[in-house]
Amino acid sequence: RTVVTFVGTAEAVVEAAFQGVRAAAELIDMRCQHGTHPRIGATDVLPLVPLSGITLEECADLARTLARRIADELGIPCYCYEAAAFTPERRNLAICRAGEYESLPRRMADSLRRPDFGPDDYNDTVARSGATVVGARPLLIAVNFNLAPSLSRGKKDESLLAQEIACDVREKGRKVEGQWVHGTLKGCKAIGWYIDEYGIAQVSMNITDIYATPLHIAYEEVCRAAAARDTRITGTEIIGLVPRSVLVEAGRYFSGSQSAEDSLLLQTAVRAMRLDV
């Protein structure tokens, strides 16, 4: 799975996104794809994010237009989510992606669950490309926390450990005796898995409300949850863009200084959260 992030004017970003979807459909055959991360198509999710000079509502309009173009010109079914959703339940990415790629034949045959745009039937193009979830949302932080490997735990146990830590901290939490018990971090989604090529388990997190849970607080809480389960965080990686202010705020938190230069605060944040490992 690859995350591609690019920044530009609205017109340039929308065109680049369309061409990226086209390329993915040509290069990726979903009938041969397997992996751990939830997905529904070769281009799984495509959010437009306002940074400056544009509103979330304007991004939502662009997302709906883009979804229709993808469906009309490429024959790829599209769901619209978050601010671009046509129904309240489809604001949630998990609802749009429920059942993943394998569920598409059933969903496309169901008038209540079929995509917002695209063909009515599950044809060869859809079988190859899957569907795409297109939308508009505020900025979030995607971040992965690497767990220290252990010789006493196998791959399966390492993966389960990461999943338990993810449940400890994510807002959704876990089910206990049929009831959901929330985790400790508001506005955070997280899952745990094992990455074979790195030989480590990882807690993968989306911080969807960066004001309710700043990055440095999420890092500290995952460290605490890891320590409570007899492991530790050995490295952190940010996926895509992160506002400079987020790292400056983290630098102030870890240094205790409110007056240091931003360049020093950035270095402090990188070292403290093991972003340089």
ZIFEN-V374593 format. One line per field, one symbol per residue. burial: I if it has 24 or more other C-alpha atoms within 12 Angstrom, else O. Layout:
burial->???
This chain:
burial->OOOOOOOOOIOOIIIOIIOIIIOIIOOIOIOOOOOOOIIIIIIIIIIIIIOOOOOIOIIIIIIIIIIIIIIOOIIIIIIIIIIIIOOOOIIIIOIIIIOIIIIIIOIIOOOOIIIIIIIIOIOOIIIIIIIIIIIIIIIIIIIIIIIIIOOOOOOOOIIOIIIIIIIIIIIOIIOOOOOOOOIIIIIIIIIIIIIOOOOIIIIIIIIIOIOOIIIIIIIIIIIOIIOOOOIIIIIIIIOOOOOOOIIIIIIIIIIOOOOOOOOOIIIIIIOIIIIOO
